[in-house]
Amino acid sequence: MVHSTVKAAPSYAAGKVNAAGVVPARIAALTEGVLKAMFTTKLTIAATVLLTTVLIGGVGVVACHTLAGEPQNQPRSKAAQSRKQKPAISKPTIKTEKPPLRSQVLKHEHRVGPIAWGADCKTLVSVTYDDKPTAGAVRLWDLRKGTVKRTLADKDGKFSTYDASVAFSAGGKIIGAAHSVVGDRKLTGEVLLWDAESGKLKHRLEHGTLGIRCLAFSPDSRRVAGGSGGNLGRDIAIVKLWDVKTGKLLHSLKTTDRMAVQLAFSGDGKWLAVMAQDKNAQEVLLWDTATGDMVSTFGQHEVFGSVSFPSAGTILAALTYTGTGDEIKCSLKLYDISTSKLKRTQAFQNTSVRFTGYGGVLSPDGKVMAHAARQGKKTIMTLWDVKSGTLKMTLEDLPPGSYYYLAFSRDGKALAASCGGKTIKLWELR
């Protein structure tokens, strides 16, 4: 029976032989049942293997498609098939960038004065000078490399730092700086404008027989304003407004017995706030940039540190100070320029720190104030929450100084500081 069954099985499986004609009917039936059972078992195993393979392969393909962005059901290469290996899954391409800025020190062989951020937050411009204020320059820094990218001066390669000031246009294409031409018993203030990309001098805008202490570009980068810093007792133009493209003078603002300390454009460029100083105190003058008229004043006879428009609305923010020495106290005052009234006052208080000087600055959104302060014997940088007036964060030690030039980046995510030494410190604030 075994011999007959083995002999008949191949033919029967191939469908070529009638099993009943080779072996007895009972044996044929038995053989047919055994073969059907074996075939069914093979089908079950094959189906299980196939399903498992499909599931595993499907997950692999979906994962590859999700990470690498490649289409599903990629055909296996001939080499992979011949080696009977799993298809190679290409690794996703991950773009790597330089780690974000945490803390950085820019070193220079000359002392550093005023600073300003570029629009891309990857460049910084500063005024540097030697012991003689006539031997200075404007430096454009590449923050990714920590080096000076370009040195700027006038057409004769000179730059004077009397009443120095520097600014970057909102679009990042123009650099402006206050420059003084020193002659025989005469000082002429100018605003120099350079192309930030090429370093080419575009315009020399003459302000008058005074140094220029402050600069500001309008938000659309079409206008630039310069404020003189030494006209006490004289009725002359303390602020002039020019067209950046043509260099044409648009308006002049004249006041008696004042000098301009700081300038700030509103978000729509309609208003220019001028922090003006007389012999005793300061006040903020609001200037209509379209007509050249002064429309209102704020905070008469107060001591201001900075003014800004932290939003595109009608609120003017001014940092004011009281006291002297170790008793300096700082407050933020918010004015509604549509009504010329004080809207809110917020004092910044913390018993563990003492403010140094009057050099605070607000972030572009007006939510954070940065200020140099002393904590014991250390000089530190402090960040304050504007809404609550509380100390938000302290940054690493600073070189001791009585006044600091501070500047937030345009996106408010970084802060730069200099104090007349040979370094600039930067912090990432995320």
C-alpha positions as CSV (number, residue, x, y, z in Angstrom):
1,M,0.0,0.0,0.0
2,V,2.8,2.3,0.9
3,H,4.6,1.5,-2.4
4,S,1.4,2.1,-4.5
5,T,0.6,5.3,-2.7
6,V,4.0,6.8,-3.1
7,K,4.0,5.8,-6.8
8,A,0.6,7.3,-7.5
9,A,1.0,10.5,-5.4
10,P,3.1,12.6,-7.8
11,S,0.9,11.8,-10.8
12,Y,-2.2,12.5,-8.8
13,A,-0.9,15.8,-7.5
14,A,0.0,16.8,-11.1
15,G,-3.6,15.9,-12.2
16,K,-2.3,13.5,-14.9
17,V,-3.5,10.1,-13.5
18,N,-6.8,8.8,-12.3
19,A,-5.8,7.4,-8.9
20,A,-8.6,4.9,-9.0
21,G,-7.0,3.2,-12.0
22,V,-3.7,2.6,-10.2
23,V,-4.6,1.6,-6.7
24,P,-7.7,0.4,-5.0
25,A,-10.5,2.8,-4.3
26,R,-10.0,2.9,-0.6
27,I,-6.3,3.6,-0.9
28,A,-7.0,6.2,-3.6
29,A,-9.5,8.0,-1.3
30,L,-7.0,7.9,1.6
31,T,-4.2,9.3,-0.6
32,E,-6.5,12.1,-1.9
33,G,-7.4,13.1,1.6
34,V,-3.8,13.2,2.8
35,L,-2.7,15.3,-0.2
36,K,-5.5,17.7,0.2
37,A,-4.6,18.2,3.9
38,M,-1.0,18.8,3.0
39,F,-1.9,21.3,0.3
40,T,-4.3,23.2,2.6
41,T,-1.6,23.3,5.3
42,K,0.9,24.8,2.7
43,L,-1.7,27.4,1.7
44,T,-2.3,28.4,5.3
45,I,1.5,28.8,6.0
46,A,2.0,30.6,2.7
47,A,-0.9,33.0,3.5
48,T,0.4,33.7,7.0
49,V,3.9,34.4,5.7
50,L,2.6,36.6,2.9
51,L,0.3,38.6,5.3
52,T,3.2,39.1,7.8
53,T,5.5,40.3,5.0
54,V,2.9,42.7,3.7
55,L,2.3,44.1,7.1
56,I,6.0,44.6,7.9
57,G,6.8,45.9,4.5
58,G,3.8,48.2,4.6
59,V,4.9,49.8,7.9
60,G,8.4,50.2,6.6
61,V,7.2,51.9,3.4
62,V,4.9,54.2,5.3
63,A,7.6,55.1,7.7
64,C,10.0,55.8,4.9
65,H,7.4,57.9,3.1
66,T,6.7,59.9,6.3
67,L,10.3,60.7,7.1
68,A,11.9,61.0,3.8
69,G,8.9,62.1,1.7
70,E,9.3,59.3,-0.9
71,P,6.4,57.5,-2.6
72,Q,5.2,54.1,-1.4
73,N,5.8,50.7,-3.1
74,Q,9.3,51.5,-4.2
75,P,10.5,48.5,-6.4
76,R,13.5,46.6,-5.0
77,S,16.8,46.9,-6.9
78,K,18.0,43.9,-8.9
79,A,21.1,43.7,-6.7
80,A,18.9,43.5,-3.5
81,Q,16.8,40.8,-5.1
82,S,19.8,38.8,-6.1
83,R,21.2,38.9,-2.6
84,K,17.7,38.1,-1.2
85,Q,18.0,41.1,1.2
86,K,15.4,43.5,2.4
87,P,15.1,46.6,0.2
88,A,17.3,49.4,1.5
89,I,15.4,52.3,3.1
90,S,17.0,55.6,2.2
91,K,17.7,57.8,5.3
92,P,15.8,61.1,5.4
93,T,17.7,64.2,4.5
94,I,17.8,66.5,7.6
95,K,18.9,70.1,7.2
96,T,21.2,71.1,10.0
97,E,21.7,74.6,11.1
98,K,24.2,76.3,13.4
99,P,22.9,76.1,17.1
100,P,21.0,79.2,18.1
101,L,22.8,82.0,19.8
102,R,23.0,81.5,23.6
103,S,25.7,84.0,24.7
104,Q,28.4,85.5,22.6
105,V,31.2,88.0,23.0
106,L,32.4,90.1,20.1
107,K,35.9,91.4,20.7
108,H,37.6,94.4,19.0
109,E,40.8,96.3,19.3
110,H,39.0,99.6,19.6
111,R,36.4,100.7,22.1
112,V,32.8,100.2,21.1
113,G,30.0,102.8,21.4
114,P,26.4,102.8,20.0
115,I,25.1,99.6,18.4
116,A,22.2,98.6,16.2
117,W,20.8,95.3,14.8
118,G,20.3,94.4,11.2
119,A,16.9,93.4,9.9
120,D,18.0,89.7,9.5
121,C,19.1,89.5,13.1
122,K,22.4,88.0,11.9
123,T,24.3,91.3,11.6
124,L,25.1,94.1,13.9
125,V,26.5,97.6,13.3
126,S,28.5,99.6,15.9
127,V,30.6,102.7,16.3
128,T,34.1,102.1,17.3
129,Y,36.7,104.7,18.3
130,D,40.2,105.3,19.7
131,D,41.2,107.7,22.4
132,K,40.8,110.5,19.9
133,P,37.1,111.0,19.0
134,T,38.1,111.9,15.4
135,A,39.6,108.5,14.8
136,G,36.6,106.3,14.6
137,A,34.7,104.0,12.2
138,V,31.4,102.2,11.7
139,R,31.8,98.4,11.8
140,L,29.4,95.9,10.3
141,W,29.6,92.6,12.2
142,D,28.8,89.1,10.9
143,L,27.4,87.4,14.1
144,R,27.6,83.9,12.7
145,K,31.4,84.3,12.4
146,G,31.9,86.8,15.2
147,T,34.0,89.0,13.0
148,V,33.9,92.5,11.4
149,K,32.5,92.1,7.9
150,R,33.1,95.7,6.7
151,T,34.5,99.0,8.0
152,L,32.6,102.2,6.9
153,A,33.8,105.8,6.9
154,D,33.4,108.9,4.8
155,K,34.8,109.4,1.3
156,D,38.2,110.3,2.8
157,G,38.3,107.2,5.0
158,K,37.5,109.2,8.2
159,F,34.8,109.1,10.8
160,S,34.3,111.3,13.8
161,T,32.5,110.0,16.9
162,Y,31.5,113.4,18.4
163,D,27.9,112.8,19.6
164,A,28.0,109.4,17.9
165,S,24.9,107.5,16.8
166,V,24.2,104.7,14.4
167,A,21.1,103.0,12.9
168,F,20.0,100.3,10.5
169,S,17.1,100.7,8.2
170,A,14.1,98.5,8.8
171,G,14.6,96.8,5.5
172,G,18.3,96.1,6.3
173,K,19.6,97.8,3.2
174,I,20.9,101.1,4.5
175,I,23.2,101.9,7.4
176,G,23.2,105.4,8.9
177,A,25.6,107.1,11.3
178,A,26.1,110.5,12.8
179,H,29.4,112.1,11.7
180,S,31.0,115.3,12.6
181,V,33.3,117.3,10.4
182,V,35.8,119.1,12.6
183,G,37.2,122.3,11.1
184,D,38.8,125.5,12.4
185,R,36.8,126.4,15.4
186,K,33.8,124.8,13.8
187,L,31.9,121.5,14.0
188,T,29.5,120.5,11.3
189,G,27.1,117.6,11.9
190,E,26.3,115.2,9.1
191,V,24.3,112.0,8.6
192,L,26.2,109.4,6.4
193,L,24.2,106.8,4.6
194,W,25.9,103.6,3.2
195,D,24.6,100.7,1.2
196,A,24.8,97.8,3.6
197,E,25.6,95.2,1.0
198,S,28.4,97.0,-0.9
199,G,29.5,99.5,1.7
200,K,29.2,102.3,-0.8
201,L,28.6,105.8,0.6
202,K,25.2,107.0,-0.8
203,H,24.6,110.4,0.8
204,R,26.1,113.0,3.1
205,L,23.2,114.8,4.8
206,E,24.3,118.0,6.4
207,H,22.5,118.9,9.6
208,G,24.1,122.1,10.7
209,T,26.8,123.6,12.8
210,L,26.2,121.0,15.6
211,G,26.9,117.4,16.3
212,I,24.2,114.8,15.8
213,R,23.3,112.8,18.8
214,C,20.5,110.5,17.6
215,L,19.2,108.8,14.4
216,A,16.1,106.9,13.4
217,F,14.8,105.4,10.2
218,S,11.1,105.3,9.4
219,P,9.4,101.8,9.4
220,D,9.2,101.8,5.6
221,S,12.9,102.8,5.4
222,R,12.1,105.8,3.1
223,R,13.0,108.5,5.6
224,V,15.7,109.1,8.1
225,A,15.7,111.6,11.0
226,G,18.7,113.1,12.8
227,G,18.7,115.1,16.0
228,S,21.3,117.6,17.1
229,G,22.9,117.3,20.5
230,G,24.2,120.7,21.5
231,N,21.9,123.6,20.7
232,L,21.1,124.8,24.2
233,G,20.2,128.5,24.2
234,R,19.8,128.7,20.4
235,D,16.7,128.7,18.2
236,I,17.8,126.2,15.5
237,A,16.6,123.0,14.0
238,I,17.1,120.2,16.5
239,V,15.7,117.6,14.2
240,K,15.8,117.2,10.4
241,L,14.0,114.7,8.2
242,W,15.4,113.5,4.8
243,D,14.3,111.3,2.0
244,V,16.6,108.3,2.0
245,K,16.6,107.6,-1.7
246,T,17.2,111.2,-2.9
247,G,18.9,112.7,0.1
248,K,16.4,115.6,-0.1
249,L,15.5,117.5,3.1
250,L,11.8,117.2,3.9
251,H,11.2,119.0,7.1
252,S,13.0,120.7,10.0
253,L,11.8,121.0,13.6
254,K,12.9,124.1,15.5
255,T,12.7,124.6,19.2
256,T,14.4,127.0,21.6
257,D,16.9,126.0,24.3
258,R,16.6,122.2,23.7
259,M,18.7,119.4,22.2
260,A,17.4,116.1,20.8
261,V,18.5,113.0,22.9
262,Q,16.5,110.2,21.2
263,L,14.1,109.7,18.3
264,A,11.4,107.1,17.6
265,F,9.0,106.7,14.7
266,S,5.5,105.3,15.3
267,G,4.6,102.0,13.6
268,D,2.8,103.7,10.7
269,G,5.5,106.3,10.3
270,K,3.0,109.1,10.9
271,W,4.6,110.4,14.1
272,L,8.1,111.1,15.3
273,A,8.7,111.2,19.0
274,V,11.6,113.4,20.0
275,M,13.1,113.1,23.5
276,A,14.3,116.7,24.0
277,Q,16.4,118.0,26.9
278,D,16.8,121.5,28.3
279,K,19.0,122.8,31.1
280,N,16.9,121.2,33.8
281,A,15.0,118.2,32.6
282,Q,13.4,116.6,29.5
283,E,10.2,116.2,27.7
284,V,8.8,114.3,24.7
285,L,7.8,116.3,21.6
286,L,5.4,114.6,19.2
287,W,6.0,115.6,15.6
288,D,3.7,115.1,12.5
289,T,6.1,113.8,9.9
290,A,3.8,114.8,7.0
291,T,3.5,118.4,7.9
292,G,6.6,119.0,10.0
293,D,4.4,120.4,12.8
294,M,4.9,119.7,16.5
295,V,1.4,118.6,17.8
296,S,1.9,117.9,21.5
297,T,4.3,117.4,24.4
298,F,4.5,114.7,27.1
299,G,6.0,114.5,30.5
300,Q,7.3,118.0,31.0
301,H,10.3,118.3,33.4
302,E,10.8,114.6,33.8
303,V,14.0,112.6,33.3
304,F,13.6,110.1,30.4
305,G,15.9,107.2,29.4
306,S,14.2,106.1,26.2
307,V,11.0,106.5,24.2
308,S,9.4,104.0,21.8
309,F,6.2,103.0,20.1
310,P,6.0,99.3,21.1
311,S,3.1,98.5,18.8
312,A,1.4,99.9,15.7
313,G,-1.2,101.6,17.9
314,T,-1.4,105.0,19.4
315,I,0.6,104.3,22.6
316,L,3.9,106.0,23.3
317,A,6.1,104.3,25.9
318,A,8.7,106.3,27.9
319,L,11.1,105.1,30.6
320,T,11.4,107.7,33.3
321,Y,13.8,108.0,36.3
322,T,13.9,109.5,39.7
323,G,16.7,109.7,42.2
324,T,20.5,109.5,41.7
325,G,23.4,107.2,42.5
326,D,22.3,104.0,44.2
327,E,18.8,105.4,44.6
328,I,17.8,105.5,41.0
329,K,14.3,104.3,40.4
330,C,12.7,103.5,37.0
331,S,9.1,103.6,35.8
332,L,7.4,103.1,32.5
333,K,4.8,105.6,31.4
334,L,2.4,105.0,28.7
335,Y,0.8,108.0,26.9
336,D,-2.2,107.9,24.5
337,I,-1.1,110.2,21.7
338,S,-4.6,110.6,20.4
339,T,-5.6,112.4,23.7
340,S,-2.1,113.5,24.9
341,K,-2.9,112.0,28.3
342,L,-1.0,109.6,30.6
343,K,-2.7,106.2,30.4
344,R,-0.7,104.1,32.8
345,T,2.4,104.1,35.0
346,Q,4.3,101.0,35.9
347,A,7.2,101.0,38.5
348,F,10.0,98.4,38.2
349,Q,10.9,97.2,41.7
350,N,13.2,94.6,43.2
351,T,15.2,95.1,46.4
352,S,18.1,92.8,45.3
353,V,19.3,95.0,42.3
354,R,20.1,98.7,41.8
355,F,19.8,100.4,38.4
356,T,23.0,101.8,36.8
357,G,22.4,105.1,35.0
358,Y,19.4,105.8,32.8
359,G,20.0,103.4,30.0
360,G,16.9,101.1,29.9
361,V,15.4,99.9,26.6
362,L,12.1,98.2,25.7
363,S,11.7,95.1,23.5
364,P,10.0,95.8,20.1
365,D,6.7,94.4,21.4
366,G,6.9,96.4,24.6
367,K,6.7,93.3,26.9
368,V,10.2,93.3,28.3
369,M,12.6,96.0,29.6
370,A,16.4,95.4,29.6
371,H,18.5,97.3,32.0
372,A,22.0,97.2,33.4
373,A,22.0,96.9,37.2
374,R,24.2,96.1,40.1
375,Q,23.7,93.1,42.4
376,G,26.2,93.4,45.2
377,K,29.5,94.1,43.6
378,K,28.5,92.5,40.3
379,T,27.2,94.4,37.2
380,I,24.5,92.3,35.6
381,M,22.0,92.6,32.8
382,T,18.4,92.4,34.0
383,L,15.2,91.7,32.1
384,W,11.9,93.0,33.5
385,D,8.3,92.0,32.9
386,V,6.6,95.2,31.8
387,K,3.1,94.2,32.7
388,S,3.9,93.4,36.3
389,G,7.0,95.4,36.9
390,T,8.8,92.4,38.3
391,L,12.3,91.1,37.7
392,K,12.1,88.4,35.0
393,M,15.7,87.3,34.6
394,T,19.3,88.2,35.3
395,L,22.0,87.5,32.7
396,E,25.7,86.9,33.1
397,D,28.1,89.5,34.5
398,L,28.9,92.7,32.6
399,P,32.0,94.8,32.7
400,P,31.4,97.7,35.2
401,G,30.2,100.9,33.6
402,S,28.1,103.9,34.3
403,Y,26.2,103.8,31.0
404,Y,25.4,101.0,28.6
405,Y,24.3,101.0,24.9
406,L,21.6,98.3,24.7
407,A,19.7,97.1,21.6
408,F,17.1,94.4,21.1
409,S,17.1,92.5,17.8
410,R,14.1,93.3,15.5
411,D,12.3,90.0,16.5
412,G,13.0,90.6,20.2
413,K,14.8,87.3,20.6
414,A,18.3,88.6,21.2
415,L,19.9,91.5,23.2
416,A,23.2,93.3,22.6
417,A,25.1,95.5,25.0
418,S,28.3,97.6,25.0
419,C,29.6,100.1,27.5
420,G,32.6,101.8,25.9
421,G,34.9,98.8,26.3
422,K,36.4,96.6,23.6
423,T,33.6,94.0,23.6
424,I,30.0,93.6,22.7
425,K,27.9,91.0,24.6
426,L,25.0,89.2,23.0
427,W,22.4,87.0,24.6
428,E,19.7,84.8,23.1
429,L,16.4,85.4,25.0
430,R,14.3,82.4,23.8
